[in-house]
Amino acid sequence: MAPDYRARVEAASQYLRSQISEFPSTAIVLGTGLDALISSVSVISEIPYVDIPHFPVSTVQSHQGSLVYGTIESQPIILLRGRVHLYEGYDANTVTLPVRALGLCGIKTLVLTNACGAMNPDYKSGDIVLLKDHINMMGHNPLEGPNVDDWGPRFPDMSDPYSSSLRDLVRRAANDARIPIQEGVYVSVVGPNLETRSEYIMLRLLGADVVGMSTVPEVLAARHMGISVIAFSVVTDECSLEDLQPISLDDVLAAAKKASPKLISLIKGVIRLI
């Protein structure tokens, strides 16, 4: 951890508190192609990332760069429209700076979304996967370096990284809305290339159902700070180990867009129950 990291997080947090007097307890991070949720938000204010001190700005076209304060289902909410990734050249501390700043602002629940590839043959493009665990294959961890004891313990427990009680609420919301969901294990890799056939086979053998290039650093930072986490992966490509097909970003975005209405309905249902 860089010596000035704590100061950068605190500066971002102080700025956000100056802009939002009563900070919500729930925040949502919108992943690749999943920005449509903004249509369900009654927006009170929107702050570009470039205006927030030390906030990293995405270099990926499919990721917007703003923090939205508003309400969903009459509940106050923070939305992060887009995230940054290790593959963009950011370090793990910078990737998780937004989560750290929100933690200092007092959020208690973090809802993460992402687009993913599926190795599990039972998963199909457009499926929503409720994450129950993860495998970190990034070779990086935002908890490396000196620990900030005010934020959390040196050795945080990870026996329940994706809150079991919140996952119960998701199942209830899914049942109420009659939305089928999968539950699985997410493996995070650096990217930005997609995996080779042999890599997909290896990741499947390790016990992963889906693979992506985000989320896990944010989970680690959030859990370190005592923030409860739930995460949804939208399957945008089927990584068939027998018949692997090429895929483009346009394909990913199209699949995410198709699945968005289900995810929006599910998140709205969960927000009502939290």
C-alpha positions as CSV (number, residue, x, y, z in Angstrom):
1,M,0.0,0.0,0.0
2,A,1.4,3.4,-1.0
3,P,2.1,5.7,2.0
4,D,-0.4,8.3,0.7
5,Y,-3.2,5.8,0.0
6,R,-5.0,6.4,3.2
7,A,-4.9,10.1,2.6
8,R,-6.3,9.7,-0.9
9,V,-9.1,7.5,0.3
10,E,-10.0,10.0,3.1
11,A,-9.9,12.9,0.6
12,A,-12.3,11.2,-1.7
13,S,-14.6,10.3,1.2
14,Q,-14.6,13.8,2.6
15,Y,-15.5,15.2,-0.8
16,L,-18.4,12.7,-1.2
17,R,-19.8,13.5,2.3
18,S,-19.6,17.2,1.4
19,Q,-21.8,16.5,-1.7
20,I,-24.2,14.0,-0.1
21,S,-25.4,15.1,3.4
22,E,-27.2,11.8,4.3
23,F,-25.2,9.0,2.8
24,P,-27.1,5.8,1.9
25,S,-26.2,2.5,3.5
26,T,-26.2,0.6,0.2
27,A,-24.1,1.0,-2.9
28,I,-24.2,-0.8,-6.3
29,V,-21.4,-1.2,-8.8
30,L,-22.5,-1.6,-12.4
31,G,-20.3,-3.9,-14.5
32,T,-19.8,-4.2,-18.3
33,G,-23.0,-3.6,-20.2
34,L,-25.1,-3.4,-17.1
35,D,-25.7,0.4,-17.0
36,A,-29.4,0.0,-17.8
37,L,-30.2,-0.1,-14.1
38,I,-29.8,3.7,-14.1
39,S,-33.3,3.8,-15.8
40,S,-34.8,2.5,-12.5
41,V,-33.2,5.2,-10.4
42,S,-34.8,8.5,-9.3
43,V,-31.6,10.5,-9.7
44,I,-30.9,13.2,-7.1
45,S,-27.3,14.0,-8.2
46,E,-24.6,12.6,-10.4
47,I,-20.9,13.3,-9.9
48,P,-18.4,12.5,-12.6
49,Y,-15.4,10.4,-11.3
50,V,-13.1,13.1,-12.6
51,D,-14.6,15.5,-10.0
52,I,-14.0,13.2,-7.1
53,P,-10.5,13.6,-5.6
54,H,-8.2,10.6,-6.5
55,F,-11.1,8.5,-8.0
56,P,-9.7,6.3,-10.8
57,V,-11.3,6.9,-14.2
58,S,-12.0,3.9,-16.5
59,T,-10.2,3.7,-19.9
60,V,-12.8,1.1,-21.1
61,Q,-15.5,2.4,-23.5
62,S,-18.2,0.2,-22.0
63,H,-17.8,1.7,-18.5
64,Q,-19.3,5.0,-17.6
65,G,-17.5,7.1,-15.1
66,S,-19.8,8.7,-12.5
67,L,-21.3,8.2,-9.1
68,V,-25.1,8.5,-8.9
69,Y,-27.0,9.4,-5.7
70,G,-30.7,8.6,-5.9
71,T,-33.4,6.2,-4.9
72,I,-34.6,2.8,-6.1
73,E,-37.9,1.5,-4.8
74,S,-37.9,4.6,-2.5
75,Q,-34.7,3.5,-0.9
76,P,-31.6,5.8,-1.0
77,I,-28.8,4.3,-3.0
78,I,-25.4,5.0,-4.5
79,L,-24.5,3.7,-7.9
80,L,-21.0,3.5,-9.4
81,R,-21.5,3.6,-13.1
82,G,-18.4,1.6,-14.2
83,R,-15.3,0.4,-12.5
84,V,-11.6,0.2,-13.2
85,H,-9.5,-3.0,-13.6
86,L,-6.0,-4.2,-13.0
87,Y,-5.6,-4.8,-16.8
88,E,-5.9,-1.0,-17.3
89,G,-2.6,-0.6,-15.4
90,Y,-4.1,0.4,-12.1
91,D,-2.9,-1.3,-8.9
92,A,-5.2,-3.2,-6.5
93,N,-5.3,-0.3,-4.1
94,T,-6.5,2.1,-6.8
95,V,-9.0,-0.3,-8.2
96,T,-10.6,-0.5,-4.7
97,L,-10.3,3.1,-3.8
98,P,-14.0,3.8,-4.6
99,V,-15.1,1.0,-2.3
100,R,-12.8,2.2,0.5
101,A,-14.1,5.7,0.2
102,L,-17.7,4.5,0.3
103,G,-16.8,2.4,3.3
104,L,-15.6,5.6,5.1
105,C,-18.9,7.3,4.1
106,G,-20.8,4.6,6.0
107,I,-22.1,2.1,3.5
108,K,-23.0,-1.2,5.0
109,T,-24.1,-3.3,1.9
110,L,-22.3,-3.5,-1.4
111,V,-24.0,-5.0,-4.5
112,L,-21.5,-5.9,-7.2
113,T,-22.4,-6.8,-10.8
114,N,-20.2,-8.1,-13.7
115,A,-20.2,-9.8,-17.0
116,C,-18.6,-13.2,-17.1
117,G,-17.7,-16.3,-19.1
118,A,-19.2,-19.6,-18.0
119,M,-17.3,-22.9,-17.9
120,N,-20.1,-24.7,-16.2
121,P,-21.9,-26.4,-19.0
122,D,-25.3,-25.9,-17.3
123,Y,-25.0,-22.2,-17.6
124,K,-26.2,-20.4,-20.7
125,S,-25.7,-16.9,-22.1
126,G,-28.1,-14.5,-20.4
127,D,-28.2,-16.5,-17.1
128,I,-27.8,-14.6,-13.8
129,V,-25.3,-16.2,-11.4
130,L,-25.5,-15.4,-7.7
131,L,-21.9,-15.7,-6.5
132,K,-21.4,-17.9,-3.4
133,D,-17.6,-17.9,-3.4
134,H,-14.6,-17.0,-5.4
135,I,-11.0,-17.9,-6.4
136,N,-8.5,-15.2,-6.7
137,M,-6.1,-15.9,-9.6
138,M,-5.1,-12.3,-10.2
139,G,-1.8,-12.5,-8.4
140,H,-2.7,-9.3,-6.6
141,N,-4.6,-8.4,-3.4
142,P,-5.7,-4.9,-2.2
143,L,-4.8,-6.0,1.4
144,E,-1.1,-6.3,0.6
145,G,1.2,-3.9,2.5
146,P,0.8,-2.2,5.9
147,N,-2.7,-2.7,7.4
148,V,-4.9,0.2,8.3
149,D,-6.2,-1.0,11.6
150,D,-9.0,1.6,11.6
151,W,-10.4,0.0,8.4
152,G,-10.2,-3.6,9.4
153,P,-8.1,-6.5,10.8
154,R,-4.7,-7.6,9.4
155,F,-6.1,-11.1,8.7
156,P,-9.8,-10.7,7.7
157,D,-12.0,-13.8,7.8
158,M,-13.3,-14.9,4.4
159,S,-15.6,-17.8,5.4
160,D,-18.6,-15.9,4.1
161,P,-17.4,-13.4,1.5
162,Y,-20.8,-13.3,-0.2
163,S,-23.2,-12.8,2.7
164,S,-25.3,-15.9,3.3
165,S,-28.1,-13.9,4.8
166,L,-28.2,-11.5,1.8
167,R,-28.1,-14.5,-0.6
168,D,-31.2,-15.8,1.2
169,L,-32.9,-12.4,0.3
170,V,-31.8,-12.8,-3.3
171,R,-33.4,-16.2,-3.5
172,R,-36.6,-14.8,-2.0
173,A,-36.6,-11.9,-4.5
174,A,-35.9,-14.3,-7.4
175,N,-38.8,-16.5,-6.4
176,D,-41.2,-13.6,-6.0
177,A,-40.2,-12.3,-9.5
178,R,-40.1,-15.8,-11.0
179,I,-36.6,-15.2,-12.2
180,P,-34.4,-18.3,-12.4
181,I,-30.9,-17.8,-11.1
182,Q,-27.8,-20.0,-10.9
183,E,-25.4,-20.1,-8.0
184,G,-21.7,-20.6,-8.5
185,V,-18.1,-19.8,-7.9
186,Y,-16.4,-16.9,-9.6
187,V,-12.7,-17.0,-10.5
188,S,-11.0,-13.7,-11.1
189,V,-8.1,-13.3,-13.6
190,V,-6.2,-10.2,-14.7
191,G,-7.1,-10.2,-18.4
192,P,-7.7,-8.4,-20.7
193,N,-7.4,-11.3,-23.0
194,L,-10.0,-14.0,-22.8
195,E,-8.8,-17.5,-21.8
196,T,-7.4,-20.2,-23.9
197,R,-9.1,-23.6,-24.1
198,S,-6.5,-25.1,-21.7
199,E,-7.0,-22.2,-19.3
200,Y,-10.8,-22.7,-19.2
201,I,-10.2,-26.4,-18.5
202,M,-7.8,-25.6,-15.7
203,L,-10.2,-23.0,-14.1
204,R,-13.0,-25.5,-14.3
205,L,-10.9,-28.2,-12.6
206,L,-10.1,-25.7,-9.8
207,G,-13.8,-25.5,-9.1
208,A,-14.9,-22.3,-10.8
209,D,-18.2,-22.0,-12.6
210,V,-17.6,-18.5,-14.2
211,V,-14.6,-16.3,-14.9
212,G,-14.1,-12.6,-15.1
213,M,-11.6,-9.7,-14.6
214,S,-13.1,-7.8,-11.7
215,T,-15.1,-8.0,-8.5
216,V,-12.8,-10.0,-6.2
217,P,-10.5,-7.0,-5.3
218,E,-13.7,-5.0,-4.4
219,V,-15.0,-8.0,-2.3
220,L,-11.7,-8.2,-0.4
221,A,-11.6,-4.5,0.4
222,A,-15.3,-4.4,1.4
223,R,-15.1,-7.5,3.7
224,H,-11.9,-6.0,5.3
225,M,-14.0,-3.0,6.2
226,G,-17.0,-5.1,7.5
227,I,-19.2,-4.3,4.5
228,S,-21.7,-7.1,3.6
229,V,-21.4,-8.1,-0.1
230,I,-23.7,-9.8,-2.7
231,A,-22.6,-10.2,-6.3
232,F,-24.3,-11.1,-9.5
233,S,-22.5,-12.3,-12.7
234,V,-24.3,-12.1,-16.0
235,V,-23.2,-14.9,-18.4
236,T,-22.3,-13.2,-21.6
237,D,-20.4,-16.1,-23.2
238,E,-20.4,-19.8,-23.0
239,C,-16.9,-21.1,-22.7
240,S,-17.6,-24.6,-24.1
241,L,-14.6,-26.7,-23.5
242,E,-15.5,-28.9,-26.4
243,D,-16.4,-26.2,-29.0
244,L,-14.8,-22.9,-28.0
245,Q,-16.0,-20.1,-30.2
246,P,-14.5,-16.6,-30.7
247,I,-16.3,-13.7,-28.9
248,S,-16.0,-9.9,-29.2
249,L,-16.8,-7.1,-26.9
250,D,-19.9,-6.4,-29.0
251,D,-21.1,-9.9,-28.3
252,V,-20.5,-9.4,-24.6
253,L,-22.4,-6.1,-24.5
254,A,-25.3,-7.5,-26.5
255,A,-25.7,-10.5,-24.1
256,A,-25.5,-8.2,-21.1
257,K,-28.1,-5.9,-22.6
258,K,-30.4,-8.9,-23.2
259,A,-30.1,-10.0,-19.5
260,S,-30.4,-6.6,-18.0
261,P,-34.2,-6.5,-17.5
262,K,-34.0,-9.7,-15.4
263,L,-31.1,-8.3,-13.3
264,I,-32.8,-5.0,-12.8
265,S,-36.0,-6.7,-11.6
266,L,-33.9,-8.9,-9.3
267,I,-31.9,-6.0,-7.8
268,K,-35.0,-3.9,-7.3
269,G,-36.5,-6.9,-5.4
270,V,-33.5,-7.3,-3.2
271,I,-33.4,-3.5,-2.4
272,R,-36.9,-3.8,-1.2
273,L,-36.0,-6.5,1.2
274,I,-32.7,-5.2,2.5
